[in-house]
Amino acid sequence: MSILNRPLSTSRPVPDPGATLTKAVMRAAGHLGLSQSLVASVLGVSAASVSRMAGGQYVLDNHRKEWEFGVLFVRMFRSLDAILGHGEQARTWLHEDNLALGGKPVELMRSTEGLVRVVHYLDAIRGRV
C-alpha cells in the first residue's frame, strides 16, 4: 500500500478551532495590556464570559458574532505586531489619538465599525512595510 493510500493517523488530536481562537484573543489582549472589560466590548460578550475565557471554561462559538469579532481582533493584533511589535510601542499606539482614524484605536475598537476601520488602517500600513 502506497503512503498516499494509507488512512491518516488518528494519534494526533485535531485542535479545536474555538479553543485556538479563544487562546489567540486572550494572548493578544495580554500582550497589548488590554482589560477583560475592553475585550468583552470588542467581542460583544459579557465580562463574565471573558473571565471564563481567561480561565479556559468558555470558548468562542463559530456560529455567533463573537467569532467574527475575535478573528478581527486577532487580525488587528497580528498587523500591529508586524508593524510595531507587541511591546510598549504597540500599547502606546492603541491609546493615542490617531488623526487618520479620528480617535484612539483602543476606543474605536469597542464598536464594530471602529474595529473594522482599525483593522483596515493597519492592513493598509502593513502593506507598505
N, C-alpha and C positions, 0 to 999 in steps of 0.2 A: 504494500500500500504506500503510495507516494505521500510525502509530507503535506501536499496540498489537499489531499482527500481525507486526512485524519480529522476527527472532530476536535474542536477547540478544547483545551484543557479547562476543567472547571475548578482547578485547585486554587485559583486566584479569585477572590470575590470581586464582583463588579461594584465600583464605587457608586454610592447613592448621589445622584445629581443634586438633590435638595440639601443634603449634608455638606456637599462640596461647596455649593454656592453660599450657604449659610456661614460656613467657616471662612470663606473668602471675604464676605461682607464684614464679619467681625474682626478679622485680621486687618483689613483696610482701615476700618474705623479706629482700631487700636494704633496703627502706625500714624494716622493723622490726628490722633488725640481727640477724637470726636466722642461726645457723650452718648449714652444709650438713648436719651430722650431725643437727641437730634437724629440718630439712626432710625428711631421709631417714626419720626416725622417724615423722613425721606422714604421709608418703606411703606408708610401708611398703615402701620400696625401699632398696637399698644406698647407702652413702655414695658409692661409685664412680659409681653411676647419677646421683646428684645432681651430682657433679663433671662428668660428661659433659653433664648438662642445662645447667649453667652455661656450658659450652663450646660448646653448640649441637650436640653429637653424639648426643643422646638426647632423644626427645620422649615425653610421656606417652601411653599407649595407652588409647583409649576402650573397649577390651574387657577392661580389667583394673581392679582395685580402686583402683589408684594414681590413675586418672582421677577417681573419685568423691571421693577424699581431696583431690585437687588442687582440684576445684570447691569443696569445703567450705572449704579453706584460703583460697582467693581470696574466697569469700563472707565469711569471718571478717574478712579484711583490709579489704574494702570497707565493712563495717559499722563496724569500728573507725576507719577513715579518716573516715567520715561523722560519727562522734561526737567523736573526739579529734584527727583529722588523723593523718598518718603520721610525726610527729616524735617528740620526746622524751617527750611525754605518753603516746603510744600504747606506746612501748617500756617506759616505767615501769609502765603498767597491766598489761602482759603479765607482768612479773616480780614483781609484788607479790601478796601473799595477798589473795584475794577471798573474803569470808565467804559470799556467796551461792553461789559455785561450790565452795567447800570446798577451796581450794588456789590455787596460782599458775596462771593460764591457760596460760602457756608450758609448764608441766609437764603439765597436764591434756591438752593437745593431742597428746601422744605416744600416747594411746590413742584408739580410735575413739569410744568413749563420751564421753571428755573433750572431744574436738574438737567433737562434736555438741552437747554441753552449752554449750561456749563460744559456738558459733555461735547457738544458740537464745537464750542470755542476751543477746548483743549485738543480735540481731534484735529482742528484746523492748524493750531500752533504746532502740534506734534508732526503733522505732515511736512512742515517746513524744516524740522530738525534733522 
